[in-house]
């Protein structure tokens, strides 16, 4: 997660582990946002979604590309924490986008599957 520029999340399948586990941390994001800090989320489930917002996404699994993807603006998500206790949080904005992106990985979906138009998929600028 931290290996990539601006990395804010990773899902277990991205490193060859088929468990339903994600890690999200928007606290050092290139986009400052309201966040819950470092989240270890096992068996995450989105309980509700509100609003929709189009935003640019990239991914460590598709490192050279970014695209515009619609996501819920606010989500309520439940998950098991590291102690196995079920937690529920409400995430908004960028953090909600990251959680949805990582949960998609658990279901075999990449952001490029959700890009609104193939014309909206562009090469990432070199940094």
C-alpha positions as CSV (number, residue, x, y, z in Angstrom):
1,X,0.0,0.0,0.0
2,X,2.7,2.5,0.9
3,X,4.9,1.3,-1.9
4,X,2.9,3.2,-4.5
5,X,2.7,7.0,-4.8
6,X,-0.3,8.1,-2.8
7,X,-1.2,4.5,-1.8
8,X,-4.1,4.6,0.6
9,X,-5.5,1.1,0.5
10,X,-4.8,-2.5,-0.3
11,X,-6.9,-5.7,-0.5
12,X,-5.6,-9.1,0.4
13,X,-6.2,-10.5,-3.1
14,X,-3.7,-7.9,-4.5
15,X,-1.0,-9.8,-2.6
16,X,-2.2,-13.3,-3.4
17,X,-4.3,-13.8,-0.3
18,X,-7.9,-14.7,-1.0
19,X,-9.2,-13.7,2.5
20,X,-11.8,-10.9,2.6
21,X,-9.5,-8.4,4.2
22,X,-8.6,-4.8,3.4
23,X,-6.4,-2.1,4.9
24,X,-7.3,1.6,4.4
25,X,-5.5,4.6,5.6
26,X,-6.3,8.1,4.2
27,X,-4.4,10.0,6.9
28,X,-1.3,10.5,4.7
29,X,-3.4,10.9,1.5
30,X,-2.4,13.3,-1.2
31,X,-6.0,14.5,-0.9
32,X,-6.5,15.7,2.7
33,X,-9.9,14.4,3.9
34,X,-12.0,13.5,6.9
35,X,-11.0,9.9,7.8
36,X,-10.9,7.3,10.5
37,X,-7.2,6.7,10.4
38,X,-5.7,3.3,9.8
39,X,-8.4,0.7,9.3
40,X,-7.9,-3.0,9.3
41,X,-11.2,-4.4,7.9
42,X,-12.0,-8.1,7.7
43,X,-15.3,-9.2,6.0
44,X,-16.3,-5.6,5.1
45,X,-19.9,-5.1,4.0
46,X,-21.4,-1.9,2.8
47,X,-24.7,-1.5,4.7
48,X,-25.9,1.7,3.0
49,X,-24.9,4.1,0.3
50,X,-25.9,7.8,-0.2
51,X,-25.4,10.1,-3.1
52,X,-23.0,9.6,-6.0
53,X,-19.9,11.4,-7.0
54,X,-17.6,11.0,-10.0
55,X,-13.9,10.9,-9.1
56,X,-10.5,10.0,-10.5
57,X,-9.1,6.7,-9.4
58,X,-5.9,4.8,-9.9
59,X,-4.7,1.4,-8.5
60,X,-1.5,-0.4,-7.6
61,X,-2.9,-3.3,-9.7
62,X,-3.1,-1.1,-12.8
63,X,-0.2,1.3,-12.1
64,X,0.0,3.2,-15.3
65,X,-3.7,4.2,-15.7
66,X,-6.3,6.4,-14.0
67,X,-10.0,6.9,-14.8
68,X,-13.2,8.6,-13.7
69,X,-15.3,6.3,-11.6
70,X,-18.7,6.9,-10.0
71,X,-18.9,6.0,-6.3
72,X,-21.3,6.6,-3.4
73,X,-20.5,9.9,-1.7
74,X,-21.2,8.4,1.7
75,X,-21.3,4.8,2.9
76,X,-22.0,2.9,6.1
77,X,-19.7,-0.1,6.3
78,X,-19.5,-2.9,8.9
79,X,-16.4,-5.0,9.3
80,X,-14.5,-7.2,11.8
81,X,-11.6,-5.4,13.5
82,X,-8.3,-7.1,14.4
83,X,-9.9,-8.4,17.7
84,X,-12.7,-10.0,15.7
85,X,-15.2,-7.4,17.0
86,X,-17.8,-6.2,14.5
87,X,-17.6,-2.4,13.9
88,X,-19.7,0.0,11.9
89,X,-18.5,3.3,10.6
90,X,-19.8,6.0,8.2
91,X,-17.3,7.2,5.7
92,X,-17.6,10.1,3.3
93,X,-15.8,11.6,0.4
94,X,-12.4,10.2,-0.5
95,X,-12.3,7.7,2.4
96,X,-15.7,6.3,1.2
97,X,-14.2,6.0,-2.3
98,X,-11.2,4.2,-1.1
99,X,-13.2,1.7,0.9
100,X,-15.5,1.0,-2.0
101,X,-12.5,0.6,-4.3
102,X,-10.8,-2.0,-1.9
103,X,-14.1,-3.9,-1.4
104,X,-14.4,-4.2,-5.1
105,X,-11.0,-6.0,-5.2
106,X,-12.5,-8.6,-2.8
107,X,-15.2,-9.3,-5.4
108,X,-12.8,-9.4,-8.4
109,X,-13.6,-6.0,-9.7
110,X,-11.0,-3.4,-10.7
111,X,-11.6,0.3,-11.1
112,X,-11.2,-0.1,-14.9
113,X,-14.4,-2.2,-14.8
114,X,-16.3,0.8,-13.4
115,X,-14.8,3.6,-15.6
116,X,-17.6,5.7,-17.1
117,X,-16.1,5.7,-20.5
118,X,-13.1,4.1,-22.1
119,X,-12.2,7.7,-23.3
120,X,-12.0,8.5,-19.6
121,X,-9.2,6.0,-19.0
122,X,-5.9,7.8,-19.3
123,X,-2.2,7.1,-18.7
124,X,-0.9,8.3,-15.4
125,X,1.4,11.2,-15.6
126,X,5.0,10.5,-14.7
127,X,6.1,11.9,-11.3
